[in-house]
Amino acid sequence: MLKKNLLLIFLILTFQQTLSAETIKVFNFTESEFKTLKVKKVRGADAKTKYSLGKNEYGNFIRSESENAASGLGKV
């Protein structure tokens, strides 16, 4: 019983710290930053993925559209 209570307290403290973590922006997804990314196509895909920048109340994002395609974006 004591082990279960200690485990429960440990899990609560662990998740409490995770929830209070700060947001770290890796990319701002600006037009100039978007231009530095290179499309990396997957072998065997017939079409190319279309990428565009979008914006909403949470910030900027990259939108991708594909049909029978596979690719990714990466820094050069």
C-alpha positions in Angstrom: 0.0 0.0 0.0 2.8 2.4 0.9 4.6 1.6 -2.4 1.5 2.4 -4.4 1.0 5.7 -2.6 4.7 6.7 -3.1 4.4 5.8 -6.8 1.2 7.9 -7.1 2.9 10.9 -5.5 6.0 10.5 -7.7 3.8 10.4 -10.8 1.8 13.4 -9.8 5.0 15.4 -9.2 6.5 14.3 -12.4 3.5 15.2 -14.6 3.0 18.5 -12.7 6.5 19.6 -13.8 5.8 18.6 -17.3 2.6 20.6 -17.5 4.3 23.7 -16.2 7.1 23.6 -18.9 7.8 26.6 -21.1 7.1 26.7 -24.8 10.2 26.6 -27.0 10.0 27.8 -30.6 12.2 25.8 -32.9 11.1 27.5 -36.1 9.2 30.8 -36.5 8.0 29.7 -40.0 8.7 33.1 -41.6 9.0 33.6 -45.4 12.7 34.0 -45.2 13.1 30.8 -43.1 10.8 28.9 -45.4 13.0 29.7 -48.4 16.0 28.1 -46.7 14.3 24.7 -46.4 15.0 22.1 -49.1 12.4 19.5 -50.3 13.6 15.9 -49.9 11.5 13.6 -52.1 11.0 9.9 -51.2 11.9 7.4 -53.8 9.0 5.8 -55.6 6.6 8.7 -55.1 4.9 9.9 -58.3 4.0 13.4 -57.4 5.5 16.3 -55.4 4.1 17.6 -52.2 3.0 21.3 -52.2 4.1 23.4 -49.2 2.8 26.8 -48.2 2.9 29.0 -45.1 -0.2 29.5 -43.0 -1.1 31.5 -39.9 -3.8 31.2 -37.2 -4.3 32.4 -33.6 -1.5 30.0 -32.4 1.1 31.3 -34.8 2.7 30.4 -38.2 2.7 26.9 -39.6 3.7 25.0 -42.7 0.9 23.4 -44.6 1.5 20.5 -46.9 -0.7 18.9 -49.5 0.0 15.7 -51.4 -1.7 13.0 -53.4 0.2 9.9 -54.1 3.4 11.7 -52.9 5.8 11.6 -50.1 8.5 14.2 -49.2 9.9 16.2 -46.3 11.5 19.5 -45.6 14.9 19.9 -44.2 17.7 22.4 -43.7 20.4 22.4 -46.3 
